[in-house]
Every structure is written in structure tokens, then in C-alpha cells.
Amino acid sequence: MSPAPDTQQTMPLLGSVTSTDDNYLETACIGLAGTHIVTGQALGLVVSTGDSTVFGRIAKLTSAPKTGLTPLQKEILYFVAIIVSLMLTMIVVVIIVW
């Protein structure tokens, strides 16, 4: 029986003892949080913990207070200002014509 189409299965990747990339996060000789060793043995070296990790930096960025308006909020504000200006102009025109 095959898995449901919306579920994802993690496929094992081969590790390496030598660095395969200049960026240590892209190399095959690193295990990130949640990495499971299935066979063999390994010696680990912790390179960062807490807020210094990739997950820690992402958590810090998502919990930081937002300052200023987002581009979408700016566009909505601009659109509302145009609609209000048109409405006020039409009100003045209707009062003058009446």
C-alpha cells in the first residue's frame, strides 16, 4: 500500500567524513538537529548552540517586533487614501451641484 499523496517520507542520505562544500551547513559531513545516524559510528563536534544556531537565528527573527509597515500594508494604505480622496471630492461636487 503506497503512502497518501500529501505525506512526505524522509529518504536517507549518505554522509561523508570529508568536507564537500565551503559552507559548513551545506557539506555532507555535518548533522543538524534532528539528524539520526542509522548505521555506523560517528564522533560529533558541536559548533554552535542556542541563539547561535540556524534554528536559533530563525526563531529570533520571527519573534522580533515588527517596525514600520510592510509593503502590502503601504499599498493598502495608498489605495484607501485614493478612495477616500475620491469620495470627499464627489461629496463636495454633489453639495455644489445641489
Distance bins in CASP14 RR format, pairs under 12 A and 6 or more apart:
PFRMAT RR
TARGET T0000
AUTHOR 0000-0000-0000
RMODE 2
METHOD distances of the structure
MODEL  1
2 9 0 0 0 0 0 1 0 0 0 0 0
3 9 1 0 0 1 0 0 0 0 0 0 0
3 10 0 0 0 0 0 1 0 0 0 0 0
10 34 0 0 0 0 0 1 0 0 0 0 0
10 35 0 0 0 0 0 1 0 0 0 0 0
10 36 0 0 0 0 1 0 0 0 0 0 0
10 38 0 0 0 0 0 1 0 0 0 0 0
11 38 0 0 0 0 0 1 0 0 0 0 0
12 35 0 0 0 0 0 1 0 0 0 0 0
12 36 0 0 0 0 1 0 0 0 0 0 0
12 37 0 0 0 0 0 1 0 0 0 0 0
12 38 1 0 0 1 0 0 0 0 0 0 0
12 39 0 0 0 0 1 0 0 0 0 0 0
13 20 0 0 0 0 0 1 0 0 0 0 0
13 27 0 0 0 0 0 1 0 0 0 0 0
13 28 1 0 0 1 0 0 0 0 0 0 0
13 29 0 0 0 0 0 1 0 0 0 0 0
13 30 0 0 0 0 0 1 0 0 0 0 0
13 31 0 0 0 0 0 1 0 0 0 0 0
13 32 0 0 0 0 0 1 0 0 0 0 0
13 35 0 0 0 0 1 0 0 0 0 0 0
13 36 0 0 0 0 0 1 0 0 0 0 0
13 37 0 0 0 0 0 1 0 0 0 0 0
13 38 0 0 0 0 0 1 0 0 0 0 0
14 20 0 0 0 0 0 1 0 0 0 0 0
14 28 1 0 0 1 0 0 0 0 0 0 0
14 29 0 0 0 0 0 1 0 0 0 0 0
14 37 0 0 0 0 0 1 0 0 0 0 0
14 38 0 0 0 0 0 1 0 0 0 0 0
14 39 0 0 0 0 0 1 0 0 0 0 0
14 40 0 0 0 0 0 1 0 0 0 0 0
15 27 0 0 0 0 1 0 0 0 0 0 0
15 28 1 0 1 0 0 0 0 0 0 0 0
15 29 1 0 0 1 0 0 0 0 0 0 0
15 30 0 0 0 0 1 0 0 0 0 0 0
15 31 0 0 0 0 1 0 0 0 0 0 0
15 35 0 0 0 0 1 0 0 0 0 0 0
15 37 0 0 0 0 1 0 0 0 0 0 0
15 38 0 0 0 0 0 1 0 0 0 0 0
15 39 0 0 0 0 0 1 0 0 0 0 0
15 40 0 0 0 0 0 1 0 0 0 0 0
15 42 0 0 0 0 1 0 0 0 0 0 0
16 26 0 0 0 0 0 1 0 0 0 0 0
16 27 1 0 0 1 0 0 0 0 0 0 0
16 28 1 0 1 0 0 0 0 0 0 0 0
16 29 1 0 1 0 0 0 0 0 0 0 0
16 30 0 0 0 0 1 0 0 0 0 0 0
16 31 0 0 0 0 0 1 0 0 0 0 0
16 42 0 0 0 0 0 1 0 0 0 0 0
17 27 0 0 0 0 0 1 0 0 0 0 0
17 28 0 0 0 0 1 0 0 0 0 0 0
17 29 1 0 1 0 0 0 0 0 0 0 0
17 30 0 0 0 0 0 1 0 0 0 0 0
17 40 0 0 0 0 0 1 0 0 0 0 0
17 41 0 0 0 0 0 1 0 0 0 0 0
17 42 0 0 0 0 1 0 0 0 0 0 0
17 43 0 0 0 0 1 0 0 0 0 0 0
17 44 0 0 0 0 0 1 0 0 0 0 0
18 27 0 0 0 0 1 0 0 0 0 0 0
18 28 0 0 0 0 1 0 0 0 0 0 0
18 29 1 0 0 1 0 0 0 0 0 0 0
18 30 0 0 0 0 0 1 0 0 0 0 0
19 25 0 0 0 0 0 1 0 0 0 0 0
19 26 0 0 0 0 1 0 0 0 0 0 0
19 27 1 0 1 0 0 0 0 0 0 0 0
19 28 0 0 0 0 1 0 0 0 0 0 0
19 29 1 0 1 0 0 0 0 0 0 0 0
19 30 0 0 0 0 1 0 0 0 0 0 0
20 26 1 0 0 1 0 0 0 0 0 0 0
20 27 1 0 1 0 0 0 0 0 0 0 0
20 28 1 0 1 0 0 0 0 0 0 0 0
20 29 1 0 0 1 0 0 0 0 0 0 0
20 30 0 0 0 0 1 0 0 0 0 0 0
21 27 1 0 1 0 0 0 0 0 0 0 0
21 28 1 0 0 1 0 0 0 0 0 0 0
21 29 0 0 0 0 1 0 0 0 0 0 0
21 30 0 0 0 0 1 0 0 0 0 0 0
23 30 0 0 0 0 1 0 0 0 0 0 0
23 54 0 0 0 0 0 1 0 0 0 0 0
24 30 1 0 1 0 0 0 0 0 0 0 0
24 31 0 0 0 0 0 1 0 0 0 0 0
24 32 0 0 0 0 0 1 0 0 0 0 0
24 45 0 0 0 0 0 1 0 0 0 0 0
24 47 1 0 0 1 0 0 0 0 0 0 0
24 48 0 0 0 0 0 1 0 0 0 0 0
24 54 0 0 0 0 0 1 0 0 0 0 0
25 31 0 0 0 0 1 0 0 0 0 0 0
25 32 1 0 0 1 0 0 0 0 0 0 0
25 47 0 0 0 0 1 0 0 0 0 0 0
25 48 0 0 0 0 0 1 0 0 0 0 0
25 53 0 0 0 0 0 1 0 0 0 0 0
25 54 1 0 0 1 0 0 0 0 0 0 0
25 55 0 0 0 0 0 1 0 0 0 0 0
25 57 0 0 0 0 0 1 0 0 0 0 0
26 32 0 0 0 0 0 1 0 0 0 0 0
26 54 0 0 0 0 0 1 0 0 0 0 0
27 47 0 0 0 0 0 1 0 0 0 0 0
28 35 0 0 0 0 0 1 0 0 0 0 0
29 35 0 0 0 0 0 1 0 0 0 0 0
29 42 0 0 0 0 1 0 0 0 0 0 0
29 43 0 0 0 0 0 1 0 0 0 0 0
29 44 0 0 0 0 0 1 0 0 0 0 0
29 45 0 0 0 0 0 1 0 0 0 0 0
29 47 0 0 0 0 0 1 0 0 0 0 0
30 42 0 0 0 0 0 1 0 0 0 0 0
30 44 0 0 0 0 1 0 0 0 0 0 0
30 45 0 0 0 0 1 0 0 0 0 0 0
30 46 0 0 0 0 0 1 0 0 0 0 0
30 47 0 0 0 0 1 0 0 0 0 0 0
30 48 0 0 0 0 0 1 0 0 0 0 0
30 53 0 0 0 0 0 1 0 0 0 0 0
30 54 0 0 0 0 0 1 0 0 0 0 0
31 37 0 0 0 0 1 0 0 0 0 0 0
31 42 0 0 0 0 1 0 0 0 0 0 0
31 43 0 0 0 0 0 1 0 0 0 0 0
31 44 0 0 0 0 1 0 0 0 0 0 0
31 45 0 0 0 0 0 1 0 0 0 0 0
31 46 0 0 0 0 0 1 0 0 0 0 0
31 47 0 0 0 0 0 1 0 0 0 0 0
31 53 0 0 0 0 0 1 0 0 0 0 0
31 54 0 0 0 0 0 1 0 0 0 0 0
32 46 0 0 0 0 0 1 0 0 0 0 0
32 47 0 0 0 0 0 1 0 0 0 0 0
32 48 0 0 0 0 0 1 0 0 0 0 0
32 53 0 0 0 0 1 0 0 0 0 0 0
32 54 1 0 0 1 0 0 0 0 0 0 0
32 55 0 0 0 0 1 0 0 0 0 0 0
32 56 0 0 0 0 0 1 0 0 0 0 0
33 46 0 0 0 0 0 1 0 0 0 0 0
33 47 0 0 0 0 0 1 0 0 0 0 0
33 48 0 0 0 0 0 1 0 0 0 0 0
33 49 0 0 0 0 0 1 0 0 0 0 0
33 50 0 0 0 0 0 1 0 0 0 0 0
33 53 1 0 0 1 0 0 0 0 0 0 0
33 54 0 0 0 0 1 0 0 0 0 0 0
33 55 1 0 0 1 0 0 0 0 0 0 0
33 56 0 0 0 0 1 0 0 0 0 0 0
33 58 0 0 0 0 0 1 0 0 0 0 0
33 59 0 0 0 0 0 1 0 0 0 0 0
34 53 0 0 0 0 0 1 0 0 0 0 0
34 55 0 0 0 0 0 1 0 0 0 0 0
35 42 0 0 0 0 1 0 0 0 0 0 0
35 44 0 0 0 0 0 1 0 0 0 0 0
36 42 0 0 0 0 0 1 0 0 0 0 0
37 43 0 0 0 0 0 1 0 0 0 0 0
37 44 0 0 0 0 0 1 0 0 0 0 0
46 52 0 0 0 0 0 1 0 0 0 0 0
46 53 0 0 0 0 1 0 0 0 0 0 0
47 53 0 0 0 0 1 0 0 0 0 0 0
47 54 0 0 0 0 0 1 0 0 0 0 0
48 54 0 0 0 0 1 0 0 0 0 0 0
48 55 0 0 0 0 0 1 0 0 0 0 0
48 56 0 0 0 0 1 0 0 0 0 0 0
48 57 0 0 0 0 1 0 0 0 0 0 0
49 55 0 0 0 0 0 1 0 0 0 0 0
49 56 0 0 0 0 1 0 0 0 0 0 0
50 56 1 0 1 0 0 0 0 0 0 0 0
50 57 0 0 0 0 1 0 0 0 0 0 0
50 58 0 0 0 0 0 1 0 0 0 0 0
50 59 0 0 0 0 1 0 0 0 0 0 0
50 60 0 0 0 0 1 0 0 0 0 0 0
51 57 1 0 0 1 0 0 0 0 0 0 0
51 58 0 0 0 0 0 1 0 0 0 0 0
51 59 1 0 0 1 0 0 0 0 0 0 0
51 60 1 0 1 0 0 0 0 0 0 0 0
51 61 0 0 0 0 0 1 0 0 0 0 0
51 63 0 0 0 0 0 1 0 0 0 0 0
51 64 0 0 0 0 0 1 0 0 0 0 0
52 59 0 0 0 0 0 1 0 0 0 0 0
52 60 0 0 0 0 0 1 0 0 0 0 0
53 59 0 0 0 0 1 0 0 0 0 0 0
53 60 0 0 0 0 0 1 0 0 0 0 0
54 60 0 0 0 0 0 1 0 0 0 0 0
54 61 0 0 0 0 0 1 0 0 0 0 0
55 61 0 0 0 0 0 1 0 0 0 0 0
55 62 0 0 0 0 0 1 0 0 0 0 0
56 62 0 0 0 0 1 0 0 0 0 0 0
56 63 0 0 0 0 1 0 0 0 0 0 0
56 64 0 0 0 0 0 1 0 0 0 0 0
57 63 0 0 0 0 0 1 0 0 0 0 0
57 64 0 0 0 0 0 1 0 0 0 0 0
58 64 0 0 0 0 0 1 0 0 0 0 0
66 73 0 0 0 0 1 0 0 0 0 0 0
68 74 0 0 0 0 1 0 0 0 0 0 0
68 77 0 0 0 0 0 1 0 0 0 0 0
69 75 0 0 0 0 1 0 0 0 0 0 0
69 76 0 0 0 0 1 0 0 0 0 0 0
69 77 1 0 0 1 0 0 0 0 0 0 0
69 78 0 0 0 0 0 1 0 0 0 0 0
70 76 0 0 0 0 1 0 0 0 0 0 0
70 77 0 0 0 0 0 1 0 0 0 0 0
71 77 0 0 0 0 0 1 0 0 0 0 0
71 78 0 0 0 0 0 1 0 0 0 0 0
72 78 0 0 0 0 0 1 0 0 0 0 0
72 79 0 0 0 0 0 1 0 0 0 0 0
73 79 0 0 0 0 0 1 0 0 0 0 0
73 80 0 0 0 0 0 1 0 0 0 0 0
74 80 0 0 0 0 0 1 0 0 0 0 0
74 81 0 0 0 0 0 1 0 0 0 0 0
75 81 0 0 0 0 0 1 0 0 0 0 0
75 82 0 0 0 0 0 1 0 0 0 0 0
76 82 0 0 0 0 0 1 0 0 0 0 0
76 83 0 0 0 0 0 1 0 0 0 0 0
77 83 0 0 0 0 0 1 0 0 0 0 0
77 84 0 0 0 0 0 1 0 0 0 0 0
78 84 0 0 0 0 0 1 0 0 0 0 0
78 85 0 0 0 0 0 1 0 0 0 0 0
79 85 0 0 0 0 0 1 0 0 0 0 0
79 86 0 0 0 0 0 1 0 0 0 0 0
80 86 0 0 0 0 0 1 0 0 0 0 0
80 87 0 0 0 0 0 1 0 0 0 0 0
81 87 0 0 0 0 0 1 0 0 0 0 0
81 88 0 0 0 0 0 1 0 0 0 0 0
82 88 0 0 0 0 0 1 0 0 0 0 0
82 89 0 0 0 0 0 1 0 0 0 0 0
83 89 0 0 0 0 0 1 0 0 0 0 0
83 90 0 0 0 0 0 1 0 0 0 0 0
84 90 0 0 0 0 0 1 0 0 0 0 0
84 91 0 0 0 0 0 1 0 0 0 0 0
85 91 0 0 0 0 0 1 0 0 0 0 0
85 92 0 0 0 0 0 1 0 0 0 0 0
86 92 0 0 0 0 0 1 0 0 0 0 0
86 93 0 0 0 0 0 1 0 0 0 0 0
87 93 0 0 0 0 0 1 0 0 0 0 0
87 94 0 0 0 0 0 1 0 0 0 0 0
88 94 0 0 0 0 0 1 0 0 0 0 0
88 95 0 0 0 0 0 1 0 0 0 0 0
89 95 0 0 0 0 0 1 0 0 0 0 0
89 96 0 0 0 0 0 1 0 0 0 0 0
90 96 0 0 0 0 0 1 0 0 0 0 0
90 97 0 0 0 0 0 1 0 0 0 0 0
91 97 0 0 0 0 0 1 0 0 0 0 0
91 98 0 0 0 0 0 1 0 0 0 0 0
92 98 0 0 0 0 0 1 0 0 0 0 0
END
